[in-house]
Amino acid sequence: MICTFLCLTVYQLQQEAPRPKRIICPREVENRPKYYGREFHGIISREQADEILAGVEGAYILRESQRQPGCYTLALRFGNQTLNYRLFYDGKHFVGEKRFESIHDLVTDGLITLYIETKASEYISKMTTNPIYEHIGYATLLREKVSRRLSRTKNESRKASVTSEENTPVEKITSLVRRAALTQNDNHFNYEKAHNFKVHTFRGPHWCEYCANFMWGLIAQGVRCSDCGLNVHKQCSKYVPNDCQPDLKRIKRVYCCDLTTLVKAHNTQRPMVVDSCIREIEARGLKSEGLYRVSGFTEHIEDVKMAFDRDGDKADISASIYPDINIIAGALKLYFRDLPIPVITYDTYSKFIEAAKISNPDERLEAIHEVLMLLPAAHYETLRYLMIHLKKVTLHEKENFMNAENLGIVFGPTLMRPPEDSTLATLNDMRYQKLIVQILIENEDVLF
């Protein structure tokens, strides 16, 4: 009841905020910027602006600075004093982060914010201290989704571990393997994802889904997660847990979509593009000469991309539609190249490169394993699955002529890119990119 009352109080405060009152200049001002109206008073001092606005709450004018000609100021009357703000224009008007189509809207929003912050400053400062996030519908739905996912992934994890134990050669068992086995647990599949918050303008009254307080202002009142639709104050977004559950309705495409976002939206361990393409390649292409090195027709690869974007996991990539297996291999490589964050993430890139430079093979393997553990869970699982597949490709080297080194050349720059868009850095690192992928393939049963 108290929370609801306070929320309504903030809403009421917005309704009570002073209304903007434009004070028109009685004379025609020469050299008035074309994007300002009659509220522009030309070059006048702060004292003159104060006299013009005196006694009229919410009144405002625009003026040109005496000290800095060409710079413009919004003079606004609030709380029995004149406030002056440096004014900017880049197609829209702004004094801070928010951008407005008109000066009137800017002043309206500013008066609302000033009034609420004046009347309820203590309350606003405490909004994030007692969130109701855990009790609202979004969090309840989240717990149900997570529970279902955990029950399924635990079974999958057990099956995966049994398969791994059966296929691990005795001579490969080392302390590294044992430590990797201990760290491989359900957490790899219980993927954590941060919300993708973007500033949003809400039409009509809206309340924050973290603190349950009214989201005040005329525009850009808060932020919305573009992946799951969660609406919160900008200040509250800093406290929301990394528990985004993307909604398939909001995921417009498969390619170029963040990897973790895609797998959580589809409720899968790996991107279904990866599973579908690898399944098709292993069914009919492992002995294909130059697999992954030979390119398929670009337009056909684009067709596969559009099929996944349009149909998702129901996309038909069978031999009857695409008889050339190189088209499927090309579509898989294109998926990895199009990721906004590579499988080997920007955050871990330099650590992998440094690990590759270690001359001692055992120490190098140890260092690579340590960096692998820093990958986000969905990226780790995708990389693991791909390396198992590429190891199978090398087992047919006599037919396809693709060994681990050749595959490293192909997949190095596909799976990892330097954070900075530098051609020189990419060229300098190419041999290490190749070496990393080569080592991952040759030691997949040890490293994963």
C-alpha positions in Angstrom: 0.0 0.0 0.0 2.8 2.4 1.0 4.7 1.6 -2.2 1.6 2.1 -4.4 0.9 5.4 -2.6 4.4 6.7 -3.2 4.3 5.6 -6.9 1.0 7.4 -7.3 2.5 10.4 -5.5 5.4 10.6 -8.0 2.8 10.4 -10.8 0.8 13.1 -9.2 3.9 15.3 -8.9 4.5 15.0 -12.6 0.9 16.3 -13.1 1.6 19.2 -10.7 4.8 20.3 -12.3 4.9 23.9 -13.6 3.9 24.3 -17.3 6.3 26.0 -19.6 5.6 29.6 -20.5 7.4 30.9 -23.6 8.3 34.6 -23.2 8.3 36.1 -26.7 10.8 38.8 -27.6 8.9 42.0 -28.4 11.3 42.9 -31.2 12.6 41.1 -34.3 16.1 39.8 -33.5 18.6 39.8 -36.3 20.6 36.7 -37.0 18.2 34.5 -35.1 19.1 30.8 -35.7 16.5 29.3 -38.0 15.8 26.5 -35.5 14.8 28.9 -32.7 11.5 30.8 -32.5 10.4 34.1 -31.1 11.5 33.0 -27.6 15.0 33.9 -28.8 16.1 37.3 -27.3 19.5 37.7 -28.9 22.6 38.8 -27.0 21.5 39.6 -23.4 23.1 39.2 -20.0 22.1 36.8 -17.2 20.8 39.8 -15.3 18.6 40.9 -18.2 17.2 37.4 -18.5 16.5 37.3 -14.8 14.5 40.5 -15.1 12.5 39.2 -18.1 11.6 36.0 -16.3 11.1 37.4 -12.8 8.0 36.1 -10.9 6.8 33.7 -13.6 7.3 30.1 -12.6 8.0 27.9 -15.7 8.8 30.9 -17.9 11.7 30.6 -20.3 13.7 32.4 -23.0 16.7 31.7 -25.2 19.6 34.0 -25.4 23.0 34.3 -27.0 26.0 34.5 -24.6 27.6 37.8 -24.2 30.9 36.2 -23.3 30.8 33.5 -26.0 29.0 34.7 -29.2 27.6 31.8 -31.1 26.8 29.9 -27.9 23.2 29.7 -26.8 21.6 29.4 -23.4 18.2 28.3 -22.1 17.1 30.6 -19.3 14.4 29.0 -17.2 12.5 30.2 -14.1 12.1 27.6 -11.4 11.9 27.7 -7.7 12.0 31.5 -7.6 15.3 31.6 -9.4 16.5 31.8 -13.0 18.5 28.7 -14.1 20.8 28.9 -17.1 21.6 25.9 -19.3 24.0 25.7 -22.2 21.8 24.7 -25.2 22.9 22.6 -28.2 21.3 21.6 -31.5 22.3 18.7 -33.8 19.0 18.3 -35.6 17.3 18.1 -32.2 17.6 20.3 -29.1 19.4 19.1 -26.0 21.1 20.3 -22.8 22.0 16.7 -21.6 21.5 13.2 -22.8 17.9 13.6 -24.0 17.2 15.1 -27.4 13.9 16.9 -28.2 12.1 17.9 -31.4 11.2 21.2 -29.9 12.3 23.7 -27.2 8.9 23.5 -25.7 9.2 19.7 -25.1 12.7 20.1 -23.7 11.4 22.7 -21.2 8.4 20.6 -20.3 10.5 17.6 -19.5 13.1 19.7 -17.6 10.4 21.2 -15.4 8.9 17.8 -14.6 12.3 16.5 -13.6 13.2 19.6 -11.5 9.9 19.5 -9.7 10.0 15.8 -8.9 13.6 15.9 -7.8 12.8 18.9 -5.6 9.7 17.4 -4.0 10.8 13.8 -3.7 14.6 13.8 -3.7 14.9 11.6 -0.6 12.4 9.1 -1.9 14.1 8.9 -5.4 17.5 8.3 -3.8 16.0 5.2 -2.0 14.1 3.8 -4.9 16.7 1.1 -5.7 17.3 0.0 -2.1 14.1 -2.0 -1.7 13.3 -3.4 -5.1 10.2 -5.5 -5.8 11.9 -7.2 -8.8 11.8 -10.6 -7.2 8.0 -10.4 -6.7 6.8 -9.1 -10.0 5.5 -11.2 -12.9 8.7 -11.0 -14.9 10.8 -12.6 -12.1 8.2 -15.3 -11.5 8.1 -16.2 -15.2 11.9 -16.2 -15.2 12.1 -18.7 -12.3 9.8 -21.1 -14.1 11.8 -20.9 -17.3 15.1 -21.5 -15.4 13.6 -24.5 -13.5 12.5 -26.2 -16.7 15.9 -25.5 -18.3 17.9 -26.8 -15.4 15.9 -30.1 -15.2 16.6 -30.7 -18.9 20.2 -29.6 -19.0 21.2 -31.7 -16.0 20.2 -34.8 -17.9 22.0 -33.6 -21.0 25.1 -32.8 -19.0 25.2 -36.3 -17.5 24.8 -37.9 -20.9 27.6 -35.7 -22.2 29.9 -36.6 -19.4 29.3 -40.3 -19.9 30.1 -40.0 -23.6 33.2 -38.0 -22.8 34.5 -40.6 -20.4 34.0 -43.4 -22.8 35.8 -41.7 -25.6 38.8 -40.3 -23.6 42.0 -42.3 -24.3 43.8 -43.5 -21.2 47.1 -42.0 -22.4 45.6 -38.5 -22.5 44.4 -38.5 -18.9 46.5 -35.9 -17.1 46.1 -33.5 -14.2 44.8 -31.0 -16.7 42.0 -33.4 -17.8 41.0 -34.1 -14.2 40.8 -30.4 -13.4 38.8 -29.8 -16.5 36.4 -32.6 -15.6 35.9 -31.0 -12.2 35.1 -27.6 -13.6 32.8 -29.0 -16.3 29.4 -28.8 -14.6 25.8 -27.6 -15.2 26.9 -24.0 -15.0 28.1 -24.3 -18.6 24.5 -24.7 -19.7 22.8 -22.4 -17.2 23.8 -19.4 -19.3 23.9 -16.0 -17.7 23.0 -13.0 -20.0 23.0 -9.3 -19.3 20.0 -7.3 -20.4 20.4 -5.3 -23.6 19.0 -2.0 -22.3 18.3 0.9 -24.7 16.9 4.3 -23.9 13.1 4.2 -24.6 10.3 6.7 -24.8 7.1 5.3 -23.2 3.7 6.4 -24.4 1.4 7.0 -21.5 2.2 6.3 -17.8 4.7 3.5 -17.1 6.1 2.0 -14.0 9.6 0.6 -13.4 9.7 -3.2 -13.3 12.6 -3.2 -10.9 11.5 -0.7 -8.2 7.8 -0.4 -9.2 8.1 3.4 -9.2 6.6 5.8 -11.8 8.8 6.5 -14.8 8.5 10.3 -15.1 9.3 12.6 -17.9 8.1 13.5 -21.3 10.5 11.3 -23.4 13.3 8.8 -22.7 11.8 8.1 -19.3 13.7 4.9 -18.9 15.3 2.0 -20.7 13.9 -1.2 -22.3 15.7 -4.5 -22.8 15.4 -5.0 -26.6 15.8 -8.8 -26.0 13.2 -9.5 -23.4 11.2 -6.3 -23.0 12.0 -5.5 -19.4 11.3 -1.8 -18.6 13.2 0.0 -15.9 14.6 3.4 -14.8 18.0 4.1 -16.2 19.4 4.2 -12.6 17.7 0.9 -11.8 19.2 -0.8 -14.8 22.5 -0.9 -13.0 21.1 -3.2 -10.3 19.0 -5.6 -12.4 20.6 -9.1 -12.4 22.1 -10.7 -15.5 19.0 -12.9 -16.0 17.7 -11.8 -19.3 15.4 -14.3 -20.9 15.1 -13.3 -24.6 11.8 -13.4 -26.2 11.7 -15.1 -29.7 9.3 -12.4 -30.9 12.0 -9.8 -30.3 14.7 -11.8 -32.1 14.4 -10.6 -35.7 17.2 -12.8 -37.2 19.5 -15.7 -36.5 22.7 -14.5 -38.3 24.3 -11.3 -36.7 22.5 -12.0 -33.4 24.5 -12.2 -30.2 25.3 -15.9 -29.5 24.1 -16.1 -26.0 20.9 -14.2 -26.9 20.1 -16.7 -29.6 20.6 -19.8 -27.6 18.6 -18.5 -24.7 15.8 -17.4 -27.0 15.7 -20.8 -28.6 16.4 -22.6 -25.2 19.2 -24.6 -26.7 22.8 -25.3 -25.6 24.3 -24.1 -28.9 23.1 -22.0 -31.8 20.8 -24.2 -33.9 22.7 -23.0 -37.0 25.8 -24.8 -35.6 23.9 -28.0 -34.8 22.0 -28.1 -38.1 25.0 -27.4 -40.3 27.4 -29.8 -38.5 24.7 -32.5 -38.5 24.4 -32.2 -42.3 28.1 -32.0 -42.9 28.8 -35.1 -40.8 26.0 -37.0 -42.5 27.3 -36.5 -46.0 30.4 -34.4 -46.2 33.3 -35.6 -44.0 35.1 -37.1 -47.0 34.5 -34.1 -49.3 37.9 -32.9 -50.7 38.8 -29.5 -49.3 36.0 -29.4 -46.8 35.8 -25.8 -45.4 38.6 -24.7 -47.7 36.6 -24.9 -50.9 34.0 -22.2 -51.2 30.4 -22.8 -52.2 28.5 -20.3 -54.4 28.0 -17.1 -52.5 24.4 -16.6 -53.6 23.6 -20.1 -52.4 25.2 -19.5 -49.0 23.2 -16.3 -48.7 20.1 -18.4 -49.5 20.9 -20.7 -46.5 21.4 -17.6 -44.3 18.0 -16.2 -45.3 16.4 -19.6 -44.7 17.7 -19.7 -41.1 16.7 -16.1 -40.5 13.2 -16.8 -41.9 12.5 -20.4 -40.6 14.9 -20.9 -37.7 15.5 -24.5 -36.8 13.0 -25.6 -39.4 15.2 -24.4 -42.3 15.7 -27.1 -44.9 19.4 -27.5 -45.8 19.1 -31.1 -47.0 20.9 -32.5 -50.0 17.8 -32.3 -52.1 17.9 -28.5 -51.7 21.7 -27.9 -51.5 23.5 -30.9 -53.0 26.9 -29.1 -52.7 28.1 -29.7 -49.1 30.4 -26.7 -49.5 27.4 -24.4 -49.4 26.5 -25.7 -45.9 30.1 -25.4 -44.8 30.2 -21.9 -46.1 27.0 -21.0 -44.3 28.5 -22.3 -41.0 31.6 -20.2 -41.5 29.5 -17.2 -42.4 27.5 -17.6 -39.2 30.7 -17.4 -37.1 32.0 -14.4 -39.1 28.8 -12.5 -38.7 28.7 -12.8 -34.9 28.8 -9.3 -33.3 31.0 -10.9 -30.6 33.2 -13.7 -31.9 33.1 -17.2 -30.4 36.5 -16.4 -28.9 35.4 -13.1 -27.4 37.1 -9.8 -27.6 37.7 -9.9 -23.9 39.8 -13.1 -24.2 41.4 -12.5 -27.5 44.7 -11.1 -26.2 45.0 -13.8 -23.6 44.7 -16.5 -26.2 47.3 -14.8 -28.4 49.7 -14.5 -25.4 49.1 -18.2 -24.6 49.9 -19.2 -28.2 53.3 -17.4 -27.9 54.4 -19.7 -25.1 57.1 -22.0 -26.4 56.8 -24.8 -23.9 54.0 -27.1 -25.2 52.7 -28.2 -21.8 52.7 -24.7 -20.4 51.0 -23.4 -23.6 48.3 -26.0 -23.3 47.8 -25.1 -19.6 47.6 -21.4 -20.4 45.0 -22.1 -23.2 42.9 -24.1 -20.9 42.9 -21.3 -18.3 41.7 -18.8 -20.9 39.0 -21.2 -22.1 37.5 -21.1 -18.7 37.0 -17.3 -19.1 34.7 -17.7 -22.1 31.0 -17.1 -21.5 29.3 -20.4 -21.1 27.4 -20.4 -24.4 30.6 -19.5 -26.3 32.5 -22.2 -24.5 29.9 -24.9 -25.3 29.7 -23.8 -29.0 33.5 -23.9 -29.3 33.7 -27.3 -27.6 31.1 -28.7 -30.0 32.8 -27.2 -33.0 36.2 -28.6 -32.0 34.8 -32.1 -31.6 33.4 -31.8 -35.1 36.6 -30.5 -36.6 38.5 -33.4 -34.9 36.2 -35.8 -36.8 37.0 -33.9 -40.0 40.8 -34.6 -39.5 40.1 -38.3 -39.0 39.2 -38.3 -42.7 42.3 -36.4 -43.8 43.1 -39.1 -46.4 39.9 -38.3 -48.3 39.3 -34.6 -47.5 43.0 -33.5 -47.2 42.1 -31.3 -44.2 44.3 -31.7 -41.2 44.3 -29.6 -38.0 46.7 -27.0 -39.4 44.6 -26.5 -42.5 41.5 -26.1 -40.5 43.3 -23.7 -38.2 44.1 -21.5 -41.2 40.4 -21.5 -42.2 38.8 -21.1 -38.7 41.5 -18.9 -37.0 40.2 -15.5 -38.3 36.7 -16.9 -38.4 36.5 -17.6 -34.6 38.6 -14.8 -33.3 39.1 -11.2 -34.2 41.1 -8.5 -32.4 39.0 -6.0 -30.5 40.4 -3.0 -32.5 39.6 -3.0 -36.2 43.3 -3.0 -37.2 44.5 -4.6 -40.4 48.0 -4.6 -39.1 47.1 -6.3 -35.8 45.1 -8.9 -37.7 48.0 -9.7 -40.0 50.5 -9.9 -37.1 48.2 -12.3 -35.2 47.2 -14.6 -38.0 49.7 -17.3 -37.3 48.8 -17.3 -33.7 45.0 -17.5 -34.6 45.8 -20.5 -36.7 47.9 -22.1 -34.0 45.2 -21.6 -31.3 42.6 -23.4 -33.4 45.0 -26.1 -34.4 45.8 -26.8 -30.8 42.1 -26.8 -29.8 41.4 -29.4 -32.5 44.4 -31.6 -31.7 43.7 -31.5 -27.9 39.9 -31.2 -27.8 39.6 -34.3 -25.6 42.1 -32.7 -23.1 41.1 -29.1 -23.2 37.3 -29.6 -23.1 
